[in-house]
Amino acid sequence: MIPKIDEITKEETFISEKFDEPVLYAPARIENLSPCNSLKIVTAFTDCERISTHMIALQEGIENKRFVKGLDVEVILGMTKSSLSQKKHEDICRLIHFLNESRGMPKISCRYICNGPEVHSKIYIWSQPDEKVQILPTIAYCGSLNYTMNAFYKRRETVSRCNPFSAYWYYKNLLPDTIDCFDPIAKDKLRKVVNNSPDAVEEPDNSEKDYLMYDAMQPVATLNVSLLRADGSDTGYGSGINWGIRKNGTKRNRNQAYIPYNHQDKVEGFFPDRVNPDDENCPMFKVITKDFGSFHMRMAQQNNKAIHSVESNSILGEWIRKKIGTPSGGYVTKQMLELYGKTYVTFRKYSDGTYLLDF
């Protein structure tokens, strides 16, 4: 049974496993008398998959009316010298950009410690809106739990309830020593910090290593999926790779795209399908690219005739346009794809459910 926020306040004082529900979700559930709508995180390390899966789960909870609307998440990343390579910085910025422009997704920001000593703290502070003080810190946890996939699912960690006002005071006092990841001068400020330091031993940037690791392994199956219409004549207008480009003038991000999963390409069981026919969404799966980080995808639309990126529908479109040298948001034709050398993408499926995506 899911604990309500008042039950958490009374009973949950020390947690050593199954962190997700109490730390990342329970305070925002609408069955609470006064649900929280803001989460502030101080973490030594983070990774894009933890950010991504958290935001997707919150979005789906909002859509299914399990979580309160208007959620926002603010992250302070503390151990920049040890964890923040140039590529990881770029991956974080790209992911947050996609998340924040995706309709219905909670708003998220990330700031780096750039002045003073590094910060190794791990704190999660939920707050409620309050007419008098605007922000009312309500529940907070502190302990060893980094905002990473390893910490939440692989390592032995603990968190305990702590005073939310003290935790919020600590968070506020860190802010003057931070810089927003999108700040134009962030790279200059972090010139000695954003690097490929050999000392990055706790939470290294593994996205490139992950691709190389899987690339050296034998996939359980490989599938080419066309980017063209079912008849192969051209790309779609207002569909497929050009889904965000509409004749009727509907305002969309012009990079919004999906991969058409036409009958001639389909292989039953290659992608995860709905467990029950009445399930609203197919399960999502993780894909890793060689040059655009990792993200999540799922089959969608009637009869599963599309495959799209979950964090934002524009991830695929931007990635493919970057690969073929077409301006961001530009219309993509069959001829452009042929000049590039491919009119299809390739999925390689591995035994643990991970996919490599190549184009």
C-alpha positions as CSV (number, residue, x, y, z in Angstrom):
1,M,0.0,0.0,0.0
2,I,1.3,3.5,-0.9
3,P,2.1,5.5,2.2
4,K,0.4,8.9,2.5
5,I,2.4,11.9,3.4
6,D,1.1,12.0,7.0
7,E,2.0,8.4,7.4
8,I,5.5,9.1,6.1
9,T,5.8,11.9,8.6
10,K,5.0,9.7,11.5
11,E,6.6,6.4,10.6
12,E,9.2,6.6,7.9
13,T,12.3,7.9,9.7
14,F,15.0,5.6,8.2
15,I,15.1,3.9,4.8
16,S,17.6,1.5,3.4
17,E,15.9,0.1,0.3
18,K,13.1,0.9,-2.1
19,F,13.8,4.6,-2.1
20,D,11.8,5.7,-5.1
21,E,8.3,5.9,-3.6
22,P,9.0,7.8,-0.3
23,V,11.8,10.0,-1.6
24,L,10.8,10.8,-5.2
25,Y,7.0,10.4,-5.4
26,A,4.9,10.0,-2.3
27,P,4.8,13.7,-1.2
28,A,3.4,14.7,-4.6
29,R,0.5,12.2,-4.6
30,I,-2.9,13.9,-4.8
31,E,-4.4,11.7,-2.0
32,N,-2.3,13.6,0.5
33,L,-4.2,16.3,2.3
34,S,-1.7,19.0,1.1
35,P,0.4,17.5,-1.7
36,C,3.8,18.9,-2.4
37,N,4.6,20.4,-5.8
38,S,8.3,21.2,-5.6
39,L,11.4,19.0,-5.0
40,K,14.8,20.4,-4.4
41,I,17.8,18.0,-4.6
42,V,21.3,18.4,-3.4
43,T,23.5,15.6,-4.8
44,A,27.1,14.9,-5.1
45,F,26.6,13.1,-8.5
46,T,23.8,12.5,-11.0
47,D,23.3,10.9,-14.3
48,C,20.9,11.4,-17.3
49,E,19.1,8.2,-16.9
50,R,18.1,9.0,-13.3
51,I,16.9,12.4,-14.3
52,S,15.0,11.0,-17.3
53,T,13.2,8.1,-15.6
54,H,12.2,10.3,-12.7
55,M,10.7,13.0,-14.9
56,I,8.9,10.5,-17.1
57,A,7.3,8.8,-14.1
58,L,6.2,12.1,-12.7
59,Q,4.7,13.1,-16.1
60,E,2.8,9.9,-16.4
61,G,1.6,10.3,-12.8
62,I,0.3,13.8,-13.6
63,E,-1.5,12.5,-16.7
64,N,-3.1,9.7,-14.7
65,K,-4.1,12.1,-11.9
66,R,-1.9,10.4,-9.3
67,F,0.4,13.4,-8.8
68,V,-0.4,17.0,-8.3
69,K,0.0,19.3,-11.3
70,G,2.6,22.0,-11.7
71,L,5.5,19.9,-10.4
72,D,9.1,21.3,-10.6
73,V,12.4,19.8,-9.6
74,E,15.6,21.7,-8.9
75,V,19.0,20.0,-8.7
76,I,22.3,21.2,-7.3
77,L,25.2,19.1,-8.5
78,G,28.0,19.3,-6.0
79,M,31.0,17.1,-6.9
80,T,31.7,18.7,-10.3
81,K,35.4,18.1,-10.3
82,S,34.9,14.4,-9.9
83,S,31.9,13.8,-12.1
84,L,31.4,16.4,-14.7
85,S,33.1,15.7,-18.0
86,Q,32.6,18.0,-21.0
87,K,30.3,15.3,-22.6
88,K,28.3,14.8,-19.4
89,H,27.7,18.5,-19.1
90,E,26.5,18.6,-22.7
91,D,24.3,15.5,-22.2
92,I,22.7,17.0,-19.1
93,C,22.0,20.3,-20.9
94,R,20.6,18.5,-23.9
95,L,18.3,16.3,-21.8
96,I,17.0,19.1,-19.6
97,H,16.3,21.2,-22.8
98,F,14.3,18.3,-24.3
99,L,12.4,17.7,-21.0
100,N,11.5,21.4,-20.5
101,E,10.1,21.8,-24.0
102,S,8.1,18.6,-23.8
103,R,4.4,19.2,-23.1
104,G,3.2,18.0,-19.7
105,M,6.6,17.3,-18.3
106,P,7.5,18.7,-14.9
107,K,10.0,21.6,-15.1
108,I,13.5,20.8,-14.1
109,S,16.7,22.8,-13.6
110,C,20.3,21.9,-12.7
111,R,22.9,24.1,-11.1
112,Y,26.6,23.3,-10.6
113,I,28.7,24.2,-7.6
114,C,31.4,26.5,-9.1
115,N,32.7,28.4,-6.1
116,G,34.1,27.2,-2.8
117,P,34.6,23.6,-1.7
118,E,32.8,20.8,-3.5
119,V,29.5,19.5,-2.0
120,H,29.2,15.8,-1.1
121,S,25.8,16.2,0.6
122,K,22.6,14.3,-0.5
123,I,19.4,16.0,0.4
124,Y,15.8,15.8,-0.9
125,I,13.4,18.6,0.1
126,W,9.7,18.6,-0.8
127,S,7.7,21.8,-0.3
128,Q,4.1,23.0,-0.6
129,P,2.9,26.3,-2.0
130,D,2.0,28.7,0.8
131,E,0.3,32.1,0.4
132,K,2.4,33.7,3.2
133,V,5.9,32.5,2.6
134,Q,5.5,31.2,-1.0
135,I,7.5,28.0,-0.2
136,L,6.7,25.9,2.8
137,P,9.3,23.1,3.3
138,T,7.3,20.1,4.3
139,I,9.4,16.9,4.3
140,A,13.1,16.3,3.7
141,Y,15.5,13.3,3.6
142,C,19.3,13.3,4.0
143,G,21.8,10.4,3.9
144,S,24.1,8.7,1.4
145,L,21.6,8.5,-1.5
146,N,22.9,10.2,-4.6
147,Y,20.5,11.2,-7.4
148,T,21.9,8.4,-9.6
149,M,20.7,5.0,-10.9
150,N,23.5,3.2,-9.0
151,A,22.5,4.7,-5.7
152,F,18.8,4.0,-6.1
153,Y,19.1,0.5,-7.4
154,K,22.5,-1.1,-7.0
155,R,24.4,0.1,-3.9
156,R,23.6,-0.1,-0.2
157,E,22.4,3.4,0.8
158,T,20.4,5.0,3.5
159,V,18.3,8.1,4.0
160,S,16.6,9.5,7.1
161,R,14.0,12.1,7.7
162,C,15.5,15.4,8.7
163,N,14.2,18.9,9.6
164,P,12.8,20.3,6.3
165,F,13.4,24.0,7.3
166,S,17.1,23.2,8.2
167,A,17.5,21.3,4.9
168,Y,15.9,24.2,2.9
169,W,18.2,26.7,4.7
170,Y,21.2,24.6,3.7
171,Y,20.0,24.5,0.1
172,K,19.4,28.2,0.0
173,N,22.9,28.9,1.3
174,L,24.5,26.8,-1.5
175,L,22.8,28.8,-4.2
176,P,25.2,31.7,-4.3
177,D,28.0,29.3,-5.1
178,T,26.2,27.7,-8.1
179,I,25.8,28.5,-11.7
180,D,22.9,27.3,-14.0
181,C,24.0,24.6,-16.4
182,F,22.6,26.8,-19.3
183,D,24.4,29.9,-18.3
184,P,26.5,31.2,-21.3
185,I,29.5,31.5,-19.0
186,A,29.1,28.1,-17.4
187,K,32.0,26.6,-19.4
188,D,34.3,29.5,-18.6
189,K,33.4,29.3,-14.9
190,L,34.0,25.6,-14.9
191,R,37.0,25.6,-17.2
192,K,39.1,23.7,-14.6
193,V,36.1,21.6,-13.5
194,V,34.4,20.4,-16.7
195,N,37.1,18.0,-17.9
196,N,37.8,14.3,-18.3
197,S,39.5,14.0,-15.0
198,P,41.1,10.6,-14.2
199,D,39.9,11.1,-10.6
200,A,36.2,10.6,-11.6
201,V,36.0,7.4,-9.6
202,E,32.6,7.6,-7.9
203,E,30.1,8.3,-10.7
204,P,32.0,8.5,-14.0
205,D,30.4,9.5,-17.2
206,N,29.8,6.1,-18.8
207,S,27.6,6.9,-21.8
208,E,30.4,6.4,-24.4
209,K,31.7,3.3,-22.5
210,D,28.3,1.8,-22.4
211,Y,27.9,2.1,-26.2
212,L,31.4,0.5,-26.8
213,M,30.6,-2.2,-24.3
214,Y,27.4,-3.2,-26.0
215,D,28.9,-2.7,-29.4
216,A,31.5,-5.4,-28.6
217,M,28.7,-7.9,-27.5
218,Q,26.6,-10.1,-29.6
219,P,23.0,-8.8,-29.8
220,V,20.1,-11.2,-29.4
221,A,18.4,-9.6,-32.5
222,T,18.9,-6.8,-35.0
223,L,16.2,-4.9,-36.9
224,N,16.3,-2.2,-39.6
225,V,13.3,0.1,-39.5
226,S,12.6,2.4,-42.4
227,L,12.2,6.2,-42.0
228,L,10.0,6.3,-45.1
229,R,6.3,5.9,-45.7
230,A,5.0,2.4,-46.0
231,D,5.2,2.5,-49.8
232,G,8.8,3.7,-49.7
233,S,8.1,6.7,-52.0
234,D,9.3,9.4,-49.6
235,T,9.1,10.7,-46.0
236,G,5.8,11.8,-44.6
237,Y,4.6,15.3,-44.3
238,G,3.3,15.9,-40.8
239,S,4.3,12.4,-39.9
240,G,7.4,10.3,-39.3
241,I,10.6,12.3,-39.3
242,N,8.6,15.4,-40.2
243,W,5.8,15.0,-37.6
244,G,6.4,18.4,-36.2
245,I,6.0,20.1,-39.6
246,R,2.3,20.7,-40.2
247,K,0.6,22.0,-43.3
248,N,-2.2,23.5,-41.3
249,G,0.1,25.8,-39.4
250,T,-0.3,24.0,-36.1
251,K,2.5,25.2,-33.8
252,R,4.9,22.4,-32.9
253,N,8.5,22.0,-32.4
254,R,9.6,21.3,-35.9
255,N,12.0,18.6,-34.7
256,Q,9.2,16.4,-33.3
257,A,9.4,13.0,-35.0
258,Y,8.7,9.4,-34.7
259,I,10.0,6.3,-36.5
260,P,7.2,4.7,-38.6
261,Y,6.9,1.1,-37.7
262,N,5.3,-0.2,-40.9
263,H,4.0,-3.7,-41.4
264,Q,6.9,-4.9,-43.6
265,D,9.4,-4.0,-40.8
266,K,7.6,-5.4,-37.8
267,V,9.0,-8.3,-35.9
268,E,6.7,-9.6,-33.2
269,G,8.3,-9.4,-29.7
270,F,11.3,-7.3,-30.8
271,F,10.1,-4.3,-28.9
272,P,8.2,-4.5,-25.5
273,D,4.5,-4.5,-26.1
274,R,1.6,-3.9,-23.7
275,V,1.2,-6.6,-21.0
276,N,-2.6,-6.1,-21.2
277,P,-4.5,-4.8,-24.2
278,D,-6.1,-2.2,-22.0
279,D,-2.8,-0.7,-20.8
280,E,-2.5,2.9,-21.9
281,N,1.2,2.8,-22.9
282,C,3.7,0.2,-24.0
283,P,6.6,-0.3,-21.7
284,M,9.5,2.0,-22.5
285,F,13.0,0.7,-23.3
286,K,16.5,2.3,-23.1
287,V,18.4,3.1,-26.3
288,I,22.1,4.1,-26.5
289,T,23.5,6.0,-29.4
290,K,27.1,6.5,-30.3
291,D,27.0,10.3,-30.5
292,F,23.8,11.5,-28.9
293,G,23.8,9.9,-25.5
294,S,21.0,7.6,-24.3
295,F,17.2,8.1,-24.0
296,H,14.0,6.0,-23.8
297,M,11.6,4.9,-26.4
298,R,8.3,3.0,-26.7
299,M,5.9,1.9,-29.4
300,A,2.9,4.2,-29.7
301,Q,-0.2,5.0,-31.8
302,Q,-2.9,2.6,-33.0
303,N,-1.6,-0.8,-33.8
304,N,1.9,0.3,-32.6
305,K,2.6,1.9,-35.9
306,A,5.1,4.4,-34.4
307,I,8.2,4.3,-32.2
308,H,8.9,7.6,-30.4
309,S,11.3,9.0,-27.8
310,V,9.6,9.3,-24.4
311,E,11.5,12.3,-22.8
312,S,10.6,14.5,-25.8
313,N,9.3,13.8,-29.3
314,S,11.9,16.1,-30.7
315,I,15.0,14.0,-29.6
316,L,14.8,11.8,-32.6
317,G,14.2,14.6,-35.1
318,E,17.1,16.6,-33.8
319,W,19.5,13.6,-33.8
320,I,18.6,12.6,-37.3
321,R,18.9,16.1,-38.7
322,K,22.2,16.6,-37.0
323,K,23.5,13.3,-38.6
324,I,22.5,14.2,-42.1
325,G,23.5,17.9,-41.8
326,T,20.1,19.4,-42.2
327,P,19.3,22.5,-40.1
328,S,17.4,22.0,-36.9
329,G,13.7,21.9,-37.8
330,G,14.3,21.6,-41.5
331,Y,12.1,19.4,-43.7
332,V,13.7,16.0,-44.4
333,T,13.2,14.2,-47.7
334,K,14.0,10.8,-49.0
335,Q,16.7,12.3,-51.3
336,M,18.4,13.8,-48.2
337,L,18.5,10.4,-46.5
338,E,19.8,8.7,-49.7
339,L,22.5,11.3,-50.0
340,Y,23.5,10.5,-46.4
341,G,23.6,6.9,-47.3
342,K,20.7,5.4,-45.2
343,T,16.9,5.6,-45.3
344,Y,16.5,3.4,-42.2
345,V,17.8,3.2,-38.6
346,T,19.1,0.0,-37.0
347,F,18.1,-1.3,-33.6
348,R,20.4,-3.9,-31.9
349,K,18.6,-5.7,-29.0
350,Y,20.6,-7.2,-26.0
351,S,19.6,-9.8,-23.5
352,D,19.1,-7.2,-20.7
353,G,16.5,-5.2,-22.6
354,T,18.9,-2.5,-23.7
355,Y,19.1,-1.4,-27.4
356,L,21.8,0.3,-29.5
357,L,20.3,2.7,-32.0
358,D,22.4,3.5,-35.1
359,F,21.8,5.6,-38.2
